[in-house]
Amino acid sequence: MSLKRAIAYNTAVQIAGKAVSTLLGLAAVAIMTRYLGAEHFGWYITASGFLQFIGIVSDFGFTVTVSNMLAEARFDKKAILETSFTWRFITSAIFNGLAPLIILFFPYPKEIKLAVALLALSFFSTALNQVFIGYYRERLQLMAASVGEVAGRVVLVAGVGLVALGHFGFLPIMAAITIAAITTTIYLWIQLKPIRWHIDRAISQALFHKMWPTAISVICNAFYLQADRVILPLYVSQTTVGLYGASYRVLDIVIQVAALIMGMIMPLITFAWARNNRDEFSQRYQLGFDVLVLMLLPMITGIFVLSRPILQFIAGSSFLEGGNYLRYLSLSIFGTCFGMIFGHIALAINRQKEALWIYGTDALLSLAGYFYFIAHYGVWGAIGVTLFSEVYAGIGLTVLTIYYSSVAPRLISFLKILAASLIMGVALYALRGIPLLSAVILGGILYAALIILLRVVSPATLKEIIATPRVAEIS
């Protein structure tokens, strides 16, 4: 198989695998919400939110920095992966090991504290999985990574399904989640060619030199992205936390789509910048911007209009009230979209140090805002601060990246996509009484027709997205 064909094949496998794993993940959430109910699902959201906060802090930017170093090709790729794997194992073991002890100081129910102890192993496994998947991606062996992820999700659905059928309770659900994560780790490790426990001094120095600004950014991100899910349970009922968390589970799907797109485009952008190829950098920059907006804007619009039936379909009728939370939380994805695009580009052009003030001020303002507004306005205070923090970071990173790269995205396609999304949204609002599936299909058809009519995507662009010929040069 030629390198270009291998890249296209692995891209298709990654997209297909992510689609299947996302559907299985939704099935697991549907089972959990219906079995646990809003209050006990709130227990899970509190425990997992706490560990997600710990997980983001302990990541230190390893994932994105290692991806960036692989694209630069300064060191042997396998040596980079072995060194990053060893460091990731150490940091994740320390932080996830401390999590069950730290949670004891929070005034949460004992079930939540026990859930953290069980789920900590799950988050530790997930951290290792990220390294394994990076290794498979570098070797163009994403079939193994996709099979491992899907296998874990199959075990998850089967596990939570059996617990629900047997009415075994809350903690066995947490155990099923952990077993599923470990299943993926075991599969990926077995399929992996021997990988040494090794720390290369030169690579470590380069890694930490490049990573420390990203690490500070990631820690700040933890405060403005995850602090609401740690602070909110201190002020509102676990039922409200459950409704809020179910809404976030829908948004997580959209964010995963964005992360997948940027994960494919990021090496192209880094490669072009590292070789001082400004024309190619500008093209890849624009491609990443256009593709992400093309995918996310209609999703944001659809979720905003159909928030209540969407959440009812996924979580059940007892979570219907959470649809109101989902409607306004969906607007935060707009800021997330710009933050993700330009945050990745800031790293690609080595301007992560200059971005620290954005992340730092956002973290401070958001943390203060969460404590004040949640205490006074409950869940709506959390939603308001979330909207502010995402938009603030998005605007700041956009301005910074344009300034230092001297390249600004062309907005013609963006405005056309925005128009198509708004027209679709108006149509969905007018048809809001029809079944959800019918609304999604009709909305998708209308959006696709408008995109073609407005000539947003040319045949040449489609060919470029599918073929991605320049990726071959990276390897």
LINJO-V746669 format. One record per residue. N is the residue number from 1. SS is DSSP state (alpha for helix, beta for strand, coil for the rest). Layout:
N:SS ; N:SS
//
This chain:
1:coil ; 2:coil ; 3:alpha ; 4:alpha ; 5:alpha ; 6:alpha ; 7:alpha ; 8:alpha ; 9:alpha ; 10:alpha ; 11:alpha ; 12:alpha ; 13:alpha ; 14:alpha ; 15:alpha ; 16:alpha ; 17:alpha ; 18:alpha ; 19:alpha ; 20:alpha ; 21:alpha ; 22:alpha ; 23:alpha ; 24:alpha ; 25:alpha ; 26:alpha ; 27:alpha ; 28:alpha ; 29:alpha ; 30:alpha ; 31:alpha ; 32:alpha ; 33:alpha ; 34:alpha ; 35:alpha ; 36:alpha ; 37:alpha ; 38:alpha ; 39:alpha ; 40:alpha ; 41:alpha ; 42:alpha ; 43:alpha ; 44:alpha ; 45:alpha ; 46:alpha ; 47:alpha ; 48:alpha ; 49:alpha ; 50:alpha ; 51:alpha ; 52:alpha ; 53:alpha ; 54:alpha ; 55:alpha ; 56:alpha ; 57:alpha ; 58:alpha ; 59:alpha ; 60:coil ; 61:coil ; 62:alpha ; 63:alpha ; 64:alpha ; 65:alpha ; 66:alpha ; 67:alpha ; 68:alpha ; 69:alpha ; 70:alpha ; 71:alpha ; 72:alpha ; 73:coil ; 74:coil ; 75:coil ; 76:coil ; 77:alpha ; 78:alpha ; 79:alpha ; 80:alpha ; 81:alpha ; 82:alpha ; 83:alpha ; 84:alpha ; 85:alpha ; 86:alpha ; 87:alpha ; 88:alpha ; 89:alpha ; 90:alpha ; 91:alpha ; 92:alpha ; 93:alpha ; 94:alpha ; 95:alpha ; 96:alpha ; 97:alpha ; 98:alpha ; 99:alpha ; 100:alpha ; 101:alpha ; 102:alpha ; 103:alpha ; 104:alpha ; 105:alpha ; 106:coil ; 107:coil ; 108:coil ; 109:coil ; 110:alpha ; 111:alpha ; 112:alpha ; 113:alpha ; 114:alpha ; 115:alpha ; 116:alpha ; 117:alpha ; 118:alpha ; 119:alpha ; 120:alpha ; 121:alpha ; 122:alpha ; 123:alpha ; 124:alpha ; 125:alpha ; 126:alpha ; 127:alpha ; 128:alpha ; 129:alpha ; 130:alpha ; 131:alpha ; 132:alpha ; 133:alpha ; 134:alpha ; 135:alpha ; 136:alpha ; 137:alpha ; 138:alpha ; 139:coil ; 140:coil ; 141:coil ; 142:alpha ; 143:alpha ; 144:alpha ; 145:alpha ; 146:alpha ; 147:alpha ; 148:alpha ; 149:alpha ; 150:alpha ; 151:alpha ; 152:alpha ; 153:alpha ; 154:alpha ; 155:alpha ; 156:alpha ; 157:alpha ; 158:alpha ; 159:alpha ; 160:alpha ; 161:alpha ; 162:alpha ; 163:alpha ; 164:alpha ; 165:alpha ; 166:alpha ; 167:coil ; 168:coil ; 169:coil ; 170:alpha ; 171:alpha ; 172:alpha ; 173:alpha ; 174:alpha ; 175:alpha ; 176:alpha ; 177:alpha ; 178:alpha ; 179:alpha ; 180:alpha ; 181:alpha ; 182:alpha ; 183:alpha ; 184:alpha ; 185:alpha ; 186:alpha ; 187:alpha ; 188:alpha ; 189:alpha ; 190:alpha ; 191:alpha ; 192:coil ; 193:coil ; 194:coil ; 195:coil ; 196:coil ; 197:coil ; 198:coil ; 199:coil ; 200:coil ; 201:alpha ; 202:alpha ; 203:alpha ; 204:alpha ; 205:alpha ; 206:alpha ; 207:alpha ; 208:alpha ; 209:alpha ; 210:alpha ; 211:alpha ; 212:alpha ; 213:alpha ; 214:alpha ; 215:alpha ; 216:alpha ; 217:alpha ; 218:alpha ; 219:alpha ; 220:alpha ; 221:alpha ; 222:alpha ; 223:alpha ; 224:alpha ; 225:alpha ; 226:alpha ; 227:alpha ; 228:alpha ; 229:alpha ; 230:alpha ; 231:alpha ; 232:alpha ; 233:alpha ; 234:alpha ; 235:coil ; 236:coil ; 237:coil ; 238:alpha ; 239:alpha ; 240:alpha ; 241:alpha ; 242:alpha ; 243:alpha ; 244:alpha ; 245:alpha ; 246:alpha ; 247:alpha ; 248:alpha ; 249:alpha ; 250:alpha ; 251:alpha ; 252:alpha ; 253:alpha ; 254:alpha ; 255:alpha ; 256:alpha ; 257:alpha ; 258:alpha ; 259:alpha ; 260:alpha ; 261:alpha ; 262:alpha ; 263:alpha ; 264:alpha ; 265:alpha ; 266:alpha ; 267:alpha ; 268:alpha ; 269:alpha ; 270:alpha ; 271:alpha ; 272:alpha ; 273:alpha ; 274:alpha ; 275:coil ; 276:coil ; 277:coil ; 278:alpha ; 279:alpha ; 280:alpha ; 281:alpha ; 282:alpha ; 283:alpha ; 284:alpha ; 285:alpha ; 286:alpha ; 287:alpha ; 288:alpha ; 289:alpha ; 290:alpha ; 291:alpha ; 292:alpha ; 293:alpha ; 294:alpha ; 295:alpha ; 296:alpha ; 297:alpha ; 298:alpha ; 299:alpha ; 300:alpha ; 301:alpha ; 302:alpha ; 303:alpha ; 304:alpha ; 305:alpha ; 306:alpha ; 307:alpha ; 308:alpha ; 309:alpha ; 310:alpha ; 311:alpha ; 312:alpha ; 313:alpha ; 314:alpha ; 315:alpha ; 316:coil ; 317:alpha ; 318:alpha ; 319:alpha ; 320:coil ; 321:coil ; 322:alpha ; 323:alpha ; 324:alpha ; 325:alpha ; 326:alpha ; 327:alpha ; 328:alpha ; 329:alpha ; 330:coil ; 331:coil ; 332:alpha ; 333:alpha ; 334:alpha ; 335:alpha ; 336:alpha ; 337:alpha ; 338:alpha ; 339:alpha ; 340:alpha ; 341:alpha ; 342:alpha ; 343:alpha ; 344:alpha ; 345:alpha ; 346:alpha ; 347:alpha ; 348:alpha ; 349:coil ; 350:coil ; 351:coil ; 352:coil ; 353:coil ; 354:coil ; 355:coil ; 356:alpha ; 357:alpha ; 358:alpha ; 359:alpha ; 360:alpha ; 361:alpha ; 362:alpha ; 363:alpha ; 364:alpha ; 365:alpha ; 366:alpha ; 367:alpha ; 368:alpha ; 369:alpha ; 370:alpha ; 371:alpha ; 372:alpha ; 373:alpha ; 374:alpha ; 375:alpha ; 376:alpha ; 377:alpha ; 378:coil ; 379:alpha ; 380:alpha ; 381:alpha ; 382:alpha ; 383:alpha ; 384:alpha ; 385:alpha ; 386:alpha ; 387:alpha ; 388:alpha ; 389:alpha ; 390:alpha ; 391:alpha ; 392:alpha ; 393:alpha ; 394:alpha ; 395:alpha ; 396:alpha ; 397:alpha ; 398:alpha ; 399:alpha ; 400:alpha ; 401:alpha ; 402:alpha ; 403:alpha ; 404:alpha ; 405:alpha ; 406:coil ; 407:coil ; 408:coil ; 409:coil ; 410:coil ; 411:coil ; 412:alpha ; 413:alpha ; 414:alpha ; 415:alpha ; 416:alpha ; 417:alpha ; 418:alpha ; 419:alpha ; 420:alpha ; 421:alpha ; 422:alpha ; 423:alpha ; 424:alpha ; 425:alpha ; 426:alpha ; 427:alpha ; 428:alpha ; 429:alpha ; 430:alpha ; 431:coil ; 432:coil ; 433:coil ; 434:coil ; 435:coil ; 436:alpha ; 437:alpha ; 438:alpha ; 439:alpha ; 440:alpha ; 441:alpha ; 442:alpha ; 443:alpha ; 444:alpha ; 445:alpha ; 446:alpha ; 447:alpha ; 448:alpha ; 449:alpha ; 450:alpha ; 451:alpha ; 452:alpha ; 453:alpha ; 454:coil ; 455:coil ; 456:coil ; 457:coil ; 458:coil ; 459:alpha ; 460:alpha ; 461:alpha ; 462:alpha ; 463:alpha ; 464:alpha ; 465:alpha ; 466:alpha ; 467:alpha ; 468:coil ; 469:coil ; 470:coil ; 471:alpha ; 472:alpha ; 473:alpha ; 474:alpha ; 475:coil
//
